[in-house]
Amino acid sequence: MDKPAAAAADDPTHIDRFVYIAVAIAALGGLLFGYDTGVISGAILFVKGEFSLSSGMEELVVSAVLIGAVVGAAAGGALTGRFGRRWAIILAGIVFVASAISTALAPTVGWLICARVASGIGIGISSFISPMYIAELVPAKVRGSLLAVNMLAITTGIVVAYLVDYAFSSSHAWRYMFGLAALPAIGLVIGMWWLPDSPRWLISGSRVDEARKILKRARTTADVDPEIKDIQQSMTQQGKGGMAWLLQPSLRMPLIVGLGPATFQRITGINTVIYYAPTIFKFTGISAVGPAILAGAGLTAVMWCFHVLAIFLLDRVGRRPLLLTGVAGQIVGLEILGAAFPFPQLASFKSEVAIGGLLIYVACFAFGLGPIFWLLISEIYPLKNRSVAMSAATVTNWAMNLLVAVTFLTLVSWLGHAGTFWLYGVVAIGAWIFFYRLVPETKGKSLEQIEAHWRAGKSPRQL
């Protein structure tokens, strides 16, 4: 190794360019996750007209992607455990390409629903394997920030989806809205084809020499043998992998800690905003389709800005303070949003109150529960169980997402606009209590240190 390379390798502030390239490519999975999730919000305004959809069929078209996401998340754990993180992400990219083209060409609503289910399968796979790949590759000191890049990519995908929806809204060209997802999907497949697999997965398969070469490119020191020894030692203490082993006493708590945020991230209502933002704006009096879509784009742009803030804060402030502050802000935002509807005194500026509540809500989600859920489940599980445990948390997350998506319009008809958003606010209060009592601080800890903490039988707060 020449002197400049050696100096860079031993510089604790240096992160090799390879790490950033790998994170950027893997985060394309997050971009597609966001795009395919958000594009339906504008497209559905035209799809329901072309296919004469009832409210029930509209909910089914919106929710079809979530059905696929549950399937993809369930299958992804076994796929990544057997074939590796890299090949699973490549498979997700191929599914994204096929589903984008199929959706754009859909001649019937049945075809459209099937294509959206396929898109959901790609989302379900990539939604947890992309952050898993990043977490297992990058150094511990920047793990929070670089994993937040994946969440930023998700929000970027949503923003781009809204802008694309707006661009094609005047021509009602919803097929182009869906079809453009094929472009980043092709980039994901090509990019991951040239990247190596996760070094931790390689070590779990006794491919230590390959893992050593990758770690030397991804670490700030030329000597990676101590980290390899820590990984190997941790694996010998984990027992066998598989879902059944998650129920052993030392792993019950991390399973609970992961399933809690998986549930609360969705049932506090975030996807009502992503899927139905133009519809919500129309509730408040913004009747034109184009401005309603553009207002949704502005909302997701705010999310994007606060995800950028999270990148800078996660490895400085820590996970718990951001999570608790963010959920508290979501509660406030939901209460304000609900208040925009029932009070006659606010009727003349109902839109402004609703938009203010939504802005507070999405901003606080963006630096709190949004990125921290995906970060936590990438950190808290042992290597041998990580793929199945993250799969279980992601299945739960998408199942809750599906529940919210298929019940939102029904809840509005039963409880009214205010009652629906206030219900989400009550759930968010329960989420805050859960996080305060059970979510640990993982900032600066190696994945092996976190595993050792659970094996010692210590409480989450003691970490």
SVG drawing of the C-alpha trace seen along z (x, -y; Angstrom):
<svg xmlns="http://www.w3.org/2000/svg" viewBox="-70 -33 74 57">
<polyline fill="none" stroke="black" stroke-width="0.4" points="0.0,0.0 1.4,-3.4 1.8,-6.2 -1.3,-8.2 -3.5,-5.1 -2.0,-3.9 -2.6,-7.3 -6.2,-7.4 -6.7,-3.8 -5.6,-4.8 -7.4,-8.2 -10.4,-7.9 -12.3,-10.6 -11.8,-9.0 -14.6,-7.0 -13.6,-5.4 -15.5,-6.5 -16.4,-2.8 -18.7,-3.0 -20.6,-6.0 -21.0,-4.5 -22.3,-1.2 -24.8,-3.1 -26.0,-5.3 -26.6,-2.2 -28.3,-0.2 -30.5,-3.2 -32.0,-3.0 -34.1,-0.3 -35.4,-2.9 -36.0,-5.3 -38.1,-2.8 -39.9,-1.9 -40.8,-5.6 -41.7,-6.2 -43.9,-3.1 -45.6,-4.0 -46.2,-7.6 -47.1,-7.5 -50.5,-6.1 -51.6,-9.2 -51.9,-11.3 -52.5,-8.4 -55.5,-7.1 -57.4,-10.4 -57.3,-9.4 -57.3,-5.6 -60.7,-5.7 -62.2,-7.8 -60.9,-5.6 -62.0,-2.3 -65.1,-3.8 -63.9,-2.6 -66.1,-2.5 -64.7,-3.5 -64.0,0.1 -62.2,0.8 -60.3,-2.5 -59.0,-1.2 -58.1,2.1 -56.1,0.5 -54.3,-1.7 -53.7,1.3 -52.7,3.9 -49.0,2.8 -49.2,3.4 -50.5,7.0 -47.5,7.6 -45.2,5.9 -46.3,8.3 -45.6,11.3 -42.2,9.8 -41.2,9.1 -42.1,12.6 -40.2,14.2 -37.2,11.8 -36.0,13.2 -35.4,16.7 -34.0,15.3 -31.4,13.1 -30.4,15.7 -29.8,18.3 -28.5,16.3 -27.2,13.1 -28.2,9.5 -26.8,8.6 -28.7,11.1 -31.9,10.4 -31.6,6.7 -30.9,7.6 -34.1,9.7 -36.1,6.8 -34.8,4.6 -35.8,7.1 -39.3,7.3 -39.5,3.5 -38.7,3.3 -41.3,5.9 -44.0,4.4 -43.4,0.8 -43.8,1.9 -46.8,4.1 -48.6,1.4 -48.1,-1.1 -49.6,1.3 -52.5,2.5 -55.7,2.9 -58.0,3.8 -58.3,3.0 -57.5,6.7 -54.3,6.4 -53.5,3.2 -54.1,4.7 -51.9,7.7 -49.1,5.5 -49.3,3.3 -49.1,6.5 -45.9,7.4 -44.5,3.9 -45.3,4.5 -43.3,7.7 -40.3,5.7 -40.9,3.1 -41.3,5.7 -38.0,7.3 -36.0,4.0 -37.6,2.2 -35.6,4.2 -32.7,5.7 -31.4,2.4 -30.9,1.0 -29.7,4.4 -27.0,4.4 -26.0,0.9 -25.9,1.6 -23.7,4.6 -21.3,2.8 -20.6,-0.6 -18.6,-1.5 -20.5,-1.8 -19.6,-5.5 -21.5,-6.5 -24.1,-3.7 -27.0,-5.9 -26.3,-8.7 -25.7,-6.4 -28.8,-4.3 -30.7,-7.5 -29.6,-8.0 -31.8,-5.1 -34.8,-6.8 -33.9,-10.0 -34.0,-8.0 -37.5,-6.8 -38.7,-10.3 -36.9,-11.4 -38.8,-8.8 -42.1,-10.0 -41.2,-13.7 -40.3,-12.6 -43.5,-10.6 -45.6,-13.6 -43.7,-15.8 -44.2,-13.2 -47.9,-13.0 -48.2,-16.8 -46.3,-16.9 -48.7,-14.4 -51.8,-15.5 -52.9,-17.9 -52.8,-15.1 -54.2,-12.4 -51.3,-10.2 -51.2,-8.0 -49.5,-5.2 -46.4,-7.3 -46.5,-7.9 -46.1,-4.2 -43.8,-3.3 -41.0,-5.7 -40.2,-3.6 -38.4,-1.2 -35.5,-3.6 -34.1,-3.6 -35.0,0.1 -32.6,0.8 -30.0,-1.3 -30.4,0.7 -29.9,4.0 -26.8,2.8 -25.3,1.1 -25.7,4.1 -24.4,6.4 -20.9,4.8 -21.0,4.5 -19.9,7.2 -22.1,8.9 -22.3,8.0 -19.1,8.9 -21.1,10.2 -23.1,12.5 -20.0,13.8 -18.4,14.5 -21.6,16.4 -21.0,18.6 -17.3,19.1 -16.1,16.9 -13.8,15.0 -11.1,14.0 -13.7,12.4 -15.2,10.5 -11.7,9.3 -11.1,7.7 -14.4,5.9 -13.9,4.7 -10.5,3.3 -12.2,1.1 -15.0,0.1 -13.2,-0.6 -11.0,-3.4 -8.2,-1.0 -6.0,1.4 -6.3,4.0 -9.8,5.5 -9.0,8.8 -10.3,7.7 -13.7,6.9 -13.8,10.3 -12.9,12.1 -15.7,10.2 -18.2,11.3 -17.0,14.9 -17.1,15.0 -20.6,13.5 -21.8,16.1 -20.6,19.0 -22.7,17.7 -25.9,17.2 -26.9,20.8 -28.8,21.7 -30.6,19.2 -34.2,19.2 -37.5,17.8 -37.9,20.3 -34.7,19.1 -36.1,15.6 -38.4,16.9 -35.5,17.9 -35.3,15.7 -32.3,13.5 -34.0,12.6 -37.6,12.0 -36.9,8.4 -35.2,7.4 -38.1,9.0 -40.6,6.9 -38.5,3.8 -38.5,4.3 -42.2,5.1 -43.3,2.1 -42.0,-0.6 -43.0,1.7 -46.6,1.4 -46.6,-2.2 -44.8,-3.7 -47.9,-2.8 -50.9,-2.9 -50.1,-6.5 -51.3,-7.3 -48.3,-8.3 -49.5,-6.5 -52.8,-8.2 -50.8,-11.3 -48.6,-9.6 -51.4,-7.7 -54.2,-10.2 -52.6,-13.7 -54.4,-15.1 -57.6,-13.6 -57.0,-15.2 -56.3,-18.5 -59.6,-18.2 -61.3,-17.6 -60.0,-21.0 -61.3,-22.9 -58.5,-22.6 -60.7,-21.3 -58.6,-21.4 -56.6,-18.2 -53.3,-19.8 -53.0,-22.1 -53.9,-19.2 -51.1,-17.1 -48.7,-20.0 -49.6,-20.6 -48.8,-16.9 -45.5,-17.4 -44.7,-20.3 -45.6,-18.2 -43.2,-15.5 -40.5,-18.0 -40.8,-19.1 -40.3,-15.5 -37.2,-15.3 -35.7,-18.4 -36.2,-16.9 -34.8,-13.5 -31.6,-15.5 -31.6,-16.9 -31.9,-13.3 -28.7,-12.3 -26.8,-15.0 -28.3,-14.3 -28.7,-10.5 -25.0,-9.8 -24.7,-13.1 -27.8,-13.4 -28.8,-9.7 -31.8,-7.6 -34.0,-7.9 -34.1,-11.8 -35.0,-12.1 -37.6,-9.4 -39.3,-10.7 -39.3,-14.3 -40.5,-13.3 -43.5,-11.2 -44.5,-14.1 -44.5,-16.4 -46.7,-13.9 -49.2,-14.0 -49.4,-17.8 -49.7,-17.7 -52.5,-15.2 -54.5,-17.2 -54.1,-20.4 -55.1,-18.5 -58.2,-17.1 -59.1,-20.6 -59.3,-22.0 -62.7,-20.2 -65.2,-20.3 -65.0,-24.0 -67.0,-26.6 -64.7,-29.3 -61.9,-27.8 -64.0,-27.3 -62.7,-30.4 -59.1,-29.2 -59.6,-25.4 -57.0,-24.7 -54.3,-26.7 -54.9,-24.9 -54.9,-21.5 -51.8,-22.2 -50.1,-23.5 -51.0,-20.3 -49.8,-18.2 -46.5,-20.1 -45.8,-19.5 -46.8,-15.9 -44.7,-14.9 -41.6,-17.0 -41.6,-15.3 -42.1,-11.8 -39.2,-12.5 -36.5,-13.0 -38.0,-10.6 -40.1,-7.5 -39.6,-7.4 -35.9,-6.7 -35.4,-5.3 -37.6,-2.3 -35.6,-1.0 -32.4,-1.9 -33.3,-0.1 -34.3,3.2 -31.0,3.1 -29.1,2.9 -30.8,4.9 -30.8,8.5 -28.0,11.1 -26.4,11.9 -27.8,15.5 -31.3,14.3 -31.1,10.8 -32.7,11.7 -35.7,13.6 -36.1,11.1 -36.1,8.1 -38.4,10.0 -40.9,10.5 -40.7,6.8 -41.1,5.7 -44.1,8.1 -45.7,6.5 -44.9,3.0 -46.5,3.7 -49.5,5.5 -50.2,2.4 -49.7,0.3 -52.3,2.3 -54.7,2.1 -54.4,-1.7 -54.7,-2.1 -57.9,0.1 -59.6,-1.5 -58.8,-5.2 -61.8,-6.2 -64.0,-3.9 -62.9,-5.5 -63.6,-9.0 -67.2,-7.9 -67.7,-6.5 -65.8,-8.9 -65.6,-12.0 -62.3,-13.7 -61.6,-15.1 -62.4,-11.8 -60.1,-9.8 -57.1,-12.1 -57.6,-12.3 -57.8,-8.5 -54.3,-8.4 -53.2,-10.9 -54.4,-8.7 -52.4,-5.8 -49.4,-8.0 -49.6,-8.7 -49.4,-5.0 -46.5,-4.8 -44.6,-7.5 -45.1,-5.6 -43.9,-2.3 -40.8,-4.0 -39.9,-5.8 -40.0,-2.5 -38.5,0.0 -36.5,-1.5 -32.7,-1.4 -30.0,-3.9 -27.8,-2.2 -25.6,-5.2 -21.9,-4.3 -22.4,-0.6 -21.1,2.1 -23.7,4.7 -21.7,7.3 -21.9,5.1 -25.7,4.9 -25.9,8.6 -23.8,9.2 -26.2,6.9 -29.2,9.0 -27.4,12.2 -26.6,10.8 -30.3,10.4 -30.1,6.7 -33.0,4.4 -33.2,2.2 -32.7,-1.0 -29.4,0.3 -27.8,0.3"/>
</svg>
